[in-house]
Amino acid sequence: MAPSLLHPPSQLSPGDALQLSQQAPILLQSSAGAASTSLFSGLLAAPETAALWIQYENLLLSCLRTGDQRAAHLCLERLIARFGDENERIMALKGLVKEADAQNTGELENILKEYDQILKENNTNIPITKRRVALLRSMGRLSDAASALVQLLDFSPTDAEAWSELADVYLVQGMYPQAIYAMEEALVLAPNAWNIHARLGEMQYMAATAPGAASGSYQKCMAESLKRFARSIELCDDYLRGYYGLKLVTNALLKEQNKLAKQSEEGEFSLPETKTIERLNELATAKLSEIVRRSTAQETGWRGYDKLEVEAARKLLSDEATAASAIER
């Protein structure tokens, strides 16, 4: 299915983003009347709709991704003409365009100062706060980005997106307990989000297998990871990342059966019986094989998977099959 300007382009592949940005000349020309500030032009033009301005914003983002700065600036001009310079969302888009235009670190520092000035005048400007966080991350200032997110969550504690971002910032720094805590807060706000369950499962798995991880926490983290991946596929029965994670965790648990049994006897965090883990592993294998086969064949209803994720699943299954064949020999 062709990408649409009515959907946020953040998760699009580079090819899809390019396809959208190539629509810029058509949209900018066909909607020129709606963007005009002239009274007579506005009366003669077709009535504007909310969809039009969504298209402008998403087109702007796609153009920035593909390096079409001219079209991005034209989209921004139309949005400013309609909503004004003081609109918080427009202020954030203006900042984003400036960041894309910046040629060096010094220019980025100047943009950061502009954000600081805006927040000094209004520290509840959430779009600018989030742009500031994104800029700090892009500049490698992770601790500052984490501090900014904590401040944001102080006055907006129900922002699941901010909690997820904070979790990712902590994760990049190897701060697994903090990352898990932040992601759990996001899950409280969106308990049926299967992607958040799977992401939390990934964090628990990384915490369990990280070099230097406490041996006593291994079984607890793996048990939590298993639960999160199982919940993610319960909520979305064709979720590739959920099945991929379930396969990784059950593979690891089946290899560590003797060690885990000993820990259970010592009162450590409990896991399902080995037979249950084996059945979950078989389920993950079967489902991953189906997803890889049907998405590769481009069957109807199986075309929305990320190609890199499908390839990773294919490699995981292939490596396991190769290892099993070598053992049989």
N, C-alpha and C positions, 0 to 999 in steps of 0.2 A: 504494500500500500504506500502511495506517495506521501511524503511528509506534508503537513499542513501548517500554515502560518497561524492557525488558531490554537495550536498547542505549543507550550514552551519548548524551545529548541535546545535546552541545556543537555539533554541526553541523546541528541542526534549524533550519528556518525559524521565524520568530516564530509563524506560524499553527500549526505542528506542536507547538511548545512549549506553546502555549496549550491545544491539544487534550489534551496529556498532563497538564498541571496541573489540568485539569478533572476528571481521574480521582481527585484527592486525596480527596474525601469518601468515595468508594466503597472505595478501598483502605484508608484509615485506619479505616473502620468494620468492614470485613470481616476485617481482620487484627488487630483489637484484642486478641484472646486471645493471639496469638503474641508480642505486645509486652509482655504483662503480666509483672510480676515475681512474682506470686503463684504458689505451688507448685501449688495446686489448679486455678487457671485454666490454668496451663501444661499440666497433665496432661489436662485436658478439651479443650483446644484442639487443632486439627489440627497435626501435626508441622511445625515450621518448615523452610524450605529456604533454600539460598543465594540462589535466585532472588528470594525475598521481600525480602532485605536489599538486593539490587541494585536492586529496584524502588523501595525507600525512598530510596536515595541518588539515583537518577535522577529520582525525583519531586521530591525536595528541590531539585535543580538546576533543574528545569523551573519549579517554583513561584517560585524566586528570579528567574528570567528574566522571568516574567510579573507580578511584584510581589505574589504571594500570600504575604506574610510569615507569616501565621498558620499556614497549612498547612506551610510550610517549617520553622517552629519545631516543629510537631507531629512531623514526620518526624525531625527531629534528636533530639527527646526519645526517640523509639522506638529510634533507633540508639544513643544513649547508654545507655539502659536495658539494651540487649542486649550492647554491647561495652565500655562503661565510658569514663570521661573520659580515661584515660591511653593509649588506643589512638591511634596516630599519625594514622591516617586520619580518625578521629573528631575529633581536635584540629584538623586542617585544615578539616574541614567546619564546625566551630564557628567558626573564624576567618572562613570565607567568609560565614557567616550574619551575623556581627558587621559585616563590611565592608558587606554589603547594608543593614544597619540604620543605618549611620553617616550622620549628617546633615551633617557638615562635615569640613574638612581636619583640624581638631584631633582629632576622634574617630578618624580614620584614623591619625593620628600615634600615638595611644595604642595602637591595635591593632598598629602596627608595633613599638612598644616591647614589647608582650606577646610578639610573635614573637621579638624579640631576646633576651628573657629565657629563653624556651623553648630557643632555640638555644645560649644560654650554658650551660645545664644539659646539653644534648645536641646537639652540633653535627652529628650524623649523622641528625637527624630530617628526612628528605627531603621528606615532604609539607608540613611547615611551611616548609622552605626554599623550596619552589616557590610556596607561597602568598605568602611574603614578596616573591619576585621579581615575581609578578603584581601585588601591591599597589604596589610601587615603580613598575612600568610605568604603572599606572593613575593614579599621582600625577605622572607626567611625569618621574620621576627615572631616566632611561634609563642614565646612566653608572653609577649605583649598582646598577641591575638587572643590567647587564653584569658588574660586579665580583662580585655575588652568584652569578651563574651560573658564572663562572670558578672561584670557590671551591667550588661544588657539584661541578663537573667534576674538580676536583683529587682528590676522594675517591670520585667515581663517574664515571670517564671513559667508561664504556660506556652512558651514558644518552643514547640517540638523541634523546629528547624534549628534553632540556636543550640539546644541541647545536643542534637546530632552533630552539629559542627564542632562544638566543644569536645565531644567524644572523639572526633576524628583528629583534632589538634593534639589531644592527649595521646592518642594512639601513635601518631607519627613520632612522638617523643619517647615512645616506649613506656609510658605511664599507664600500664594496663588497669590497675584498680580504679584510677580516676576515670579512665575511658569507659570502663564497664558501668561505673556509677552514673555517669552522664547519659549513657545510652539507655540505662534502665529508667531514668527520668523521662526520656523521650518516649519510651514504651508505655509508661503510665498515662501519657497524654494521648497515645495512639495505640491502644492495646490490640487492635486487630490488624495492624500494619505488618504483613508477613515479611516485608523487606527489612524492617527494623528487628524483628525476631531473628532473622537470618544474620543480620549484621552483628547483633549481640552474640550469636553463636560463634561467629568468626572471631570476635574479640576474646571470648572465653577460650577458644581453641588456641589462639596465639599466645594467650597468657599461660596456658598449660604447657605449651611446647617451646616457649622462649628460652634461650640460653640463660642459665642462672636462676630459673624459676624455682621456687621453694618446692621440694619434693612432696611435702604434705598437702600442697594445694592442687597437685596434678589431677587426682581423681575427682575432686570437687568441681574444678573448672571443666573437666571433660564431661561430667554428668550434666552440668548446666548447659554446656554447648550442645550436647545430644538433645536435651529438652527443647532448646530454642529452635534447632533445625527441624525437629519433629513438629513443633507448633507451626512453623512457617509453611510447611507443606500441607499441614492440616487446613490452614487458612487459604492456601492456593496450591491446588494439587498438581499443577504443571510448572511449579517454580524451580527453574534450573539451579539457581544458587543454593536453594534449600536442599535439594537432593545431592548436589555436589558436596556441600558441607557435611551432610549426613553420611555420605560415603567415606569422606576423609576421617571423620571421628570414629565411625564403626571399624574402619580398617585399623586405626591406631589401637582401639580398645581390644580388638581380637588378637593383635600381636602382643599385647601386654596382659594376657589373661592371668598368668601365674602371679605376676606382681600385683595386679588389682585384687585378686582373691585374697592375698596376704594382707593387703591394706584394709580390706573389708572386715577381716577377722580382728584387726586392731582397732576397729571402731571408726574408720574413716567414712567419708561421704558415700552413701550407697549408690550402686548402679543397677540397671536391669540385669536379669539373668543372662547368661551367655547365649542361650537359645533365642532370646528376644533380640539381642544385639545382632546375631547372625541373620535373623529374619529381616531386621531393618536394613542390614547391609545388602541383602538380596533384593529388597524392594528398591533401594537406591540404585543398584546396578541395573535392574530392569527398566526403571523409569529413565535413567540417564541414557541408556541405549536407545529407548524409544524416542526421546527428545532429539538426540543426535541424528538418528535415522530419518525421522519425519521432517525435521527442520532443514536438514541437508537436501532432502528431496523437494523442499518448498511446497509441502502439502498445505492445503487450505486450513487455516487455523493454527499453523505451526511456523509462521514466518516472522514472528516478532522477536525472536531471540537474538541477543547480541552474538555476532559471529565469533568474537574472541572467546566468549564464555562457552560457546558450543565446541570450539576447538580445544579448549582446556578440558572439557568433559571427555571429548574423544581421546585425548592424550592420557588422561587418568585411566580410562577403561583399557586402552591399548597397553599401557605400561603394566597394569595388573595382569592382563592376559599373557603378556610376554614372561612376566615373573612366574606365573603359574605353570606355563609350558616348560620353563627351565627347571622347575622343581620336579616335574613329572619325568624329565629325562634323567 
